[in-house]
Amino acid sequence: MTLLRSVRAVVLCAVFVARPSAAGEPGGPPQAPPVPAPAAADPRAQRWVTPAVHAKNVSFHTFLSPAAGAEVSYHLYTPGLYARAPDRRCPVVYWLHGSGGGLPGIPRLAGQFDAAIESGRAPPFLVVFVNGLTDGMYVDWKDGSTPLEMVIVRDLVGHIDGTLRTIATRKGRMLEGFSMGGYGAARLGFKHPDLFGAVSMLGAGPLQPDFDRAPRAGPRQREEIFRRVYGGDMEFFRAVSPWRLAEQNAEKVTGSVLIRMAVGDRDETFAVNREFHERLESLKIPHQWRVIPGVGHDTLAVLDGLGDDRWAFYSAAFGPPPPPAAARGEEREFVLTLRVGDRDRRAIVVNAPRPGESIRPAVLALHGGMGSANQMRSNSGFDGLARAEGFCVVYPEGTDFGEGRHAWNTGHLLRRQVQEADDIAYLDALIDTLIRDHGADPARICMTGGSNGGMMTLVYGVARAERLAAIAPVVAAMFTFDRRPAAPLPILLINGARDNEVPIEGGMSRNPLVSRAQSTPYQPLKDTVSFWVGVNGSKPDPLVSVSGTVTTTTFDAGPGGAATVSIVDSEGGHGWPGARARRGVNRPIATFNGADRVWEFFKDARRARPATSPAHGG
């Protein structure tokens, strides 16, 4: 076997891996027969090797599978601690993707795992992103053509344990998957409780005992999968189903396998997930059951909806995390808690300088409405950029108004909990603390934010222009021009012309959930740009450049003034640029990465004279 190189992180998904065991040894994968010669030019041959995906701490590998008689690919996430501690062994999460192949989701998932592990929210683990084929269903097909189950539980697990420093027992292996992958995690976990100590099913399906309905598939697709995978044999489908396997192995699973089920209440699979949850209850199989309100069939939305419980599950399976990198003195990364008025407020700080190091720029990145500091960190892409470019990124958090949702008090929201928050005072205190205690350069404090966070950026920029080097509100708008900033402030405005939540034409949001909490209409983007050109003393004649769907309008700084820049993507909707779309419509700008574009604007910005802390008034 070829040794895996640059093994850096965590294998996360649907199955835990063990090191190869001698024949018959408990906890080892089944032994392989001689490798058969692969059939030549078989029109039914599966695509066992996928294209490679490139992402931080993610590597692409293939191995020879005796069951498949061919090379099979997978992607591997390795946490930084794996390389830093060469004697340490790590547990493994096998991530099982949904139908379609799952490759586009690997970078975002790996980034979230990495952020959680490095910050000490989750224990270090490897994540193996399994190749489950387009519609492989994580089962050995009835006609014998595609032994996917054996490829995974025998060959892949044995390969991973044979080439990596894993914890090669059932307690060191987890199966996790979404949709079809959740079905795979359930059936492999309940069938092989001797191999896997934890199972996480997210929006799983099909979990019902009969394949007479498929909430996420039309009749033709359901019939095609039923014919190809299960041979059109309903009894075969039942025999390999999680329903039957749970019944058969209830005694073995109970008390030995940690089980989680999570599904959005707007997911088409919600009803069958609830039925399976009720069946597990009737079998007295302990498990976690979480319903995520307002969420459909969306991997990241379900994971985000779990909040801190998402990472607590890994700690329950693998043990508590070690001290974060900040506590080891390798990197300054921590949660900062401040008392503002009668409230405790928090922020996540990443890449702050260590004691004795030079001060560095700080970028405050504010989450959107109903978001959180963790969500902004996961979605924005600032962490890696901050480390590469040498700045500190800070994720402040707004006020919780229920179920882990947070928002900023822009003065124009109708949520009572948010209306009572003094976010100007909070951001003042946060900036003071970053400068005083954590090495932030007072001349190079910048602020950005998306949606409601972008609106708060505008509000704070007007109120405290003298404290900031530059601002960059994203998919945001102003409510009023009644107040003017005390000093010119470089500003980059990023908007999508197809945004129906914060329309560039102004007025009320076209999303009823937003408009019901909105007390004041948005100002049109063109008027907002004119306002900033005026208060900044920008030159009146702009430079306009067009690249594809993106139009950039730049008003250079006049004498003693500041630049005003507006970027509009004619095809962009609502969300952080470059982030994964959460809805079928109103998709975020896809033509550029938001963090990259914002930092390009911020990197040379500085205040001519650092301001002292202002009085907290007004």
N, C-alpha and C positions, 0 to 999 in steps of 0.2 A: 504493500500500500504506500502511496505517496504521502509523505508527512505534510500535514497542513501547515502553512506558514502564516505568520502575522496573525495568529489567533488572538483576537483582542477582546471578545466580549462575551455575549450572552446568547445562548440558544433558546429562543422563546417560541413556544407554540403549543403543539398539541400533545407531545409525548416526551416522557423523560427517558434518558438514555443510560445504558450501563456498559461497563467494559466487557469484552468477550469472556465468557465463562467456559469452563470445561463442560463436555456433554453431560447433561443431566443436572448441572449445578443450579440450584434455585436462584432466580433473579437474572439468569442469563438468557439471551435470545435463543430461539430454536436453532439447531445446527443445520447447515446448508448441505444439500445434496450436490453431486458434481454439476458443474456449470454446463447446461445444454448449449448446443450451437444455435445461435439465433437464426430464425427463419429469414431467408433472403427475399427481399422485395415483397414482403407481406403487405397487402393493401390495408390491413387492419392494424399495422404496427403503430404503437403509441409513440408520442413524442416524449421520450424519456429524458431528453436533454433540452432544457429551456435556454433562452438567451440569458446572458449575465446581466445582473443589476448592480450598479455602482453606488455605494453609499458609505458613509463613515462607519468604520469598524465592521463592515459587511464584506465577506469574501465569497467567491463562487467556486464550487468544487464538483467533481464527478467521482464516482466509484463504480466498480464492477459489481453488479448485483447478480448472484447466481439465480435468483428467482426469475428475474426479467431476462437473463441471458444477454445483458447489454449494459452499457454505461448509463448511469442514472445521475442526474444533477440535483444539487441542493444549494441553498445559500446559508451562510453561517454568520451570526453576529457573535462577536467576542468582546466582553467588557475590558476596559483598560486594566483592571486589577489582575486579569488573567496573565497579562504580560509583565506587570509590575511585581507579581508574586509567583515566581516560577515553581514553587513547591505546593501551591494551592490547587486543590481540585474544585471544580464547579459543578453544580447541578445543571440539568439541561431541560429546556422547554422546547417541545416540538410544536411548532406553529403549523396548523393545517388550514390552508386557504379555502375560500369558497369556490363555487363554480366559475370558470373563466380563466383560472390560472394564478391570480393573486400577485403577480410580479409588481404592478404599480404601487402596491401598498407597502412593500418591504422597506423603502427608505424612511417613511414616516414612522412605522412601527419600531424599527431599529433605533431611530432617534429618540423616541419616547422611552424605550427601555434604557438606553444609554443615559439619558437625563435623570431618570429615576434612580438608577444604580449609582451614578456619580454623586448625586445629591444625598445619598443615604436613605432614600425612601423605600428602596427595594434591595434585597440581597443580591450579590453578583451571581449571574447564571449565564449560560450559553443559550442561544436561541438557534435552533435549526429550522429554517424555513423549508418545509418539505415540498417536493414536487408531487402534488396529488393529481396531476393531469387535468385537463380541462373540465371533465365531468367524471372523474375516476371513482368517486363515492367512497374511497378508502376501504374497499372491499375486494376480495379475490373474485373476479368476474366468473359467472357460472360456466361459461364456455372454456375457461382455462387460459384465455388469451392474455389476460392482464392480471397477474397475481399481485395487485397493489398492496394488499395487507401484508403479505410476506416480504415484499420489498422493504416495507417500513419496519415492522416489528422484529424481523430477523436480520435482514441485511443492513439496513441503514443504522439501526441501533448498534449492531455489532461493529460496524465501521466507525461510527462516532466514538464508541468506547475504546476502540482499538487505536485511534489516532489522536485523541485529545485527553486532557487530564480531567476526566469526568468523575462524578460520584456514581459508581457503577452498581447501584442498587435501586430498587423501586422507589426508595425515598429520595433519590436524586433525579427522578424523571417525572416530567409533567407533560400532559397532552392539553393543548389549548387550540381552539379553532372557532371560526365564524361561519355561519350558514352551513354549506356542505361540510366545511371543516369542523363545525360544532357537532354535526352528525358523526363524522369520523372520530372525533375525540371521544364521544359517548360510546360508540360501538367498540372501538379499540380499547378504551379504558375499562369498560365493563367486561370485555372478553379476556383481557390480560391484566387482571389486578396484581398478578405476581411481578409484572414488569413496570407498572406505572403507579406512583403513589398519589397523584393528583390529576384531576380532570376538570377543565374549564370549558363549558359550552356556551357560546355567545350567539344569540339569534339562530339557533341550530335548526336544521331540518334536512330530511324528513324524519321526525321523531315518532310519527304515528305507527300503529301496528300494521296497517295495510297501506299500500301505495295507490289507493284509489283517489287521492287528492294530493295536489302539490301546490300550495298557496303561491309560490314564487315562480311557477312554471306553467305554461299553457298546456293544453291537452296533448298537442303534438310533441312538445319537448319531453313531457312526462312519459309519454308512450315510447319515445325513442330511447330514453335512459332506461326505462323498465325493460325494453327488449335487449339493448346492448349489454347492460351490466348484469341484470338479473335473469336474463334469458326468457323474459315474459312469464316467469314462474312466480306467482304470488306467495307460494309456500316457501320458496327460496328467499324471497325478500323478507318474509316474517322471521325465518330462521336466523338471518344475519342482522336483524334490526336491533337497535338499542333496547327497545321494549322487551323483546324476548331475552336478550342477554342479561338485562337487569333482573328479570324474573329468575333466570337460571343461576345467576351468581350473586344473588342478593346477600347471602350469608358471608361470602368471601369479601364482598365490597364493603359491607357495613362495618364501620369502625376502622377500616384500613385504608380507604381511599378518600382523600379530601375532594369534595365535589362542589362545583359552582355552576349555576345556571343564571344567565342574565339575558334579558330581551327587552326591546322597546315596546311600549304599549300600542304603538302605531305600526308595528311590524306585521306583515301579512302572516308570519309564522307564529304570532303571539298565541293563538288559540291552541295549536298543537304543542307548543312549549308548555303552556299551562297544563294541558292534559298529561304530559310526561312528568311534570313536577308533581301533579296529584297522584300519578301512578307510583312514583318513588316514595311519596309519603305513605301510600297504602302498603308498600313493601317495607316500610320502616327503614329506609335507606337515608341516613342524614345527608343533608346538602344545603347549600346556600341558594336562595331564590331571590333574585332582584329584578324588579320591573322598573324600567327607566322611562319616566313620563315624557311624553311629547316626542319620542324618538322612533323612527322607522327602522328599515333594514339597512343600517349604516354602522360599519365596524367601529370607526373612530368615535362616533357619537355615543355608542353603547359604552365604549371604554371610558370616554370622558365622563359619562353619566355615573359611572361607578365611583368617581372621585378618589379619595384616599383608600377606599376599600379595594380598589383595583390592585394596589401594591401590597396591601395587608394580606391578600390571598397568597402571594408569593412568599411572604415572610412566614405565614402559617405552614406552608409546604416545605420551605427550605431553611427556616430559621431566621432570626433577626439579622438585619444588615450590619456590616461593620461600620465604624465611624466614617463619615463622609470625607471626601478628599480634603476639605478645609480643615478638619480636625487633625489630619495627618500632616498638615503643613505643606502639602503638595500643590494645593490650589485653594484660593479663597472663594468658597462657595457656601452660602448659608442662607437661612431664613432670618430676616430682621423683623423684630416686633417692636412697635412704638405705641405709646399711650398718647392718644390725641383726644383731648376732652375727656369724655367718659367711655371711650371706646379703645380697644386694642386693635391696631392696624398692622398688617404684615406686608412684606415684600421679599421676593427671592433675589438674592444678589449673586451674580456669576462673574468670575474672573476679576475679582478685586485684587489689588496688589497686596503682597505680603508685607509685613512690617519691614521697613528699611528699603523697600523698593520705591521707585519714583511714582509720583502721582500720575494718574491716567484719565483719559476722557471717560465719561459715564453717559450711557444712553438709557433713559427711562422708557420702557415699552409698556403701554397701557392696554389691557385687554378690552374687548367689546362688551356690550350689554349681555347679561346672562352668562358671561364667561368667568375666568379666574386667572390668577397669576400663572398657575400650572398650565392652563390651556394656552395662554399666550406664549409661554415658553415652548410648548410642544409644537405650536403651529407656525411661529414666526421665523424660525431659522436663525435667530441671533446668536445662540450659544457658540456654535462653531466659528462663526464670523468674528465674535468678540475675542476668542482665543487666537485666531489667526492674525487679527489686526491690532491686538493689544489694547482693547478698550474694555471697560466694565459694563455689563448690561444688567439692568435692574428691572424686575417685573413687579410693579406695585399692584395692590389688589383693592378693588372698590368695596362697597358695602354689600354684605350678604342680605338679600331680601327673600330668602327661602330656597331650600333644596340645593344649597351649594351654588346658587346663582348670584352674581355680583354685578353692580352697576355703579356708574359715577354720577355725582350730583352736579350736573351742568347748570342747574337752576331752571330747567325746563322739562323735568320729568315728574310724573304724577304718582310715583311710588313713595309712600309715606316714609319707609325706612331709609330710603336713599335721600329724600328731601331733608332729613335731619342731619345728614353727614356734612362735615366741613372738610371737603376734599382739598381746598386750597391750603388750609392749615396742615393737613396730612402731608401733602407734597412738599410744603415748606419744611416741615420737620424732617422728612425723609432726605431731602437735599442737604439740609444742615448736617444731618448725621453722616451721610456719605462723605461729605467734605471733611468733617471733623475727625471721624473715626476710621474711615475705610478708604482713604487714598484717592478720592475723586478730585479731579482738577476743577477748581471753582470757575475757571474761565472756559471750561469745555463741557458743560452740562447740557445735554440735548434731550428732547422729548419727542416721542412718536406714539401713535396709538391707532387702533382700528375701530371704526364705527363709533360707538359711545365713548370709547377710549380716545379716538381721534377728536371728538367734540370736546372732551375734557382737556385734551392737549391745546385746543384753540382757546378755551376758557382760561386755562392757566397761562398760556402765552400772552394773552391780552393783560391779565392781572399782574404777571410777574415777568414781563419781557426783559427786565434788567438782570434777571437771574439766569437766563438761558442763552446758549450760543446759537441755537437754531431749533426749529420745530418741523415736524412732518406729519400732519394729520392725514390719515388714510381712510378712504370711503366715508368721509365725515362731512359735516356742514356746520355753519354758524347759525345761531338763532336770532341774533341782534347785532347791530353795529353801534349801540348806544355808548359803549366805552372804547377808548383808544389806548393802545399800549404806551407805556412811558418812554420807550426807546425803540429804535428800529430793530427788527428781529427777522433774520433770514427764515423763509418759510418755503416748504415744498408741499404742495397739495396733490394728492393722488386720488383719482376718481375713475369710476367706470360709467360709461354713457348708458349702459343697460341696467344700472343699479335701480331696483324698484323699492328698496328699503330706504335709501337716502338718495332720492332722485336729484340729478344735477340741475334740473329745472326749478328745484325748490318746492315749497308746499309741504303738505303732510305726507308721511310715509305711506306707501301703497301696501305695506304689510299691516294687516289689522292688529296684530299683536303689538307692533311698535307704535302705531298711530294712537292706540288706546292709552298708551302711557306718555304720549307727547302733548305737552301743553301749548307749544308754540310752533308755527310752521318753520321749516328750514328756509334759509336764505338761498337764492340761486347761486350756483358756483361762479357765474360770471360777475355777480355783484360782490361776492367774497374776494375774488381775485382783485377786483378794482379797489376794494377797501384796503387790502394789504399793500397794493402798489402805492396807494396814497400815504398810508401811515409809515411805510418803509422808505419813502422817498426814492422809490425805484424809478428807473428811466421809463418814460411813457411808451416808447416804441419797442415792442418785444421782438425777440428772435424766435421764429417758429420753425420747428423741425418735425418732419413726419417720417416714421419708420413703421411700415405695415399699418396696424390698427392703432398705433400709439402716436399721439400728438403732444409734443413738449413745447410749452410757451414760456420763455424765459425773459423776465424783466430784470435786467442787470441793475446792480446797486448804483444809485446816483451819489453825488458827493455827500459823505457823512451818512449815507443810508444803507439799506440792505436789499438783497436780491429777493424777488418773488418768482417762484417757479410753479407752474401748473402742468401736471401730466394727466391726460385723459386717454383711456383705451376705449375705442368705439364699441368693442365687443365685450368689455368687462362688466361684471355685475358686482355683487356685494361679497365682501370677505377679504382676507389678507392676500395680497398678490402672491401667486405661486402656491397657495395652500390648496388642499384637496377640496373639491366642491362638496358641500353638505346637502345640496338640494338639486333637483333635476333642472331647475331654472335659476336665474340670478347667480350664475357661476362666477367665482372670483376671476380677477385678471390673471391670465395664464401666460402672458407674453414676457414677463420678467419676474424675478424674485424680489419680494418687497424689502427684505432685510438688506440685500445687496444695493438696491437703488437708494434706500434711505441712508445707509452708511456712506455711500458715494457723495451724497449731499452734505452729510455731517462731518466727514473726516477732517476737513480743513477749517471748520468753523470754530471761532473762539470769540469770547467777549473781550473788548479792548481793555476793560477794567473790571476785574471780578467784583461782583456786588457783595456786600455784607448781607446778613439775614435781615429781611424786611420785617416791619411790624405786621402782625397778623390781623389786619383789618380789612373791611370791605369785601 
